[in-house]
């Protein structure tokens, strides 16, 4: 994907901290580090949305039914097999 320029005004101390973090985390540039942070933020927002939808589906799926230890164990094994 081709890059484009994004001008950003931030306080000097924040700029220095970003440079420091980029070096410490072995990014080739502060720009690469900031791109990484933005991508992670987008991914986390998407995961949060998915989790929220999953929880909402659970809340609206009807009344909860207690599981025995054996039922819970079998369910967990099924989940593990699917991943």
Secondary structure as UniProt FT lines:
FT   HELIX           12..24
FT   TURN            25..26
FT   HELIX           30..59
FT   HELIX           69..82
//
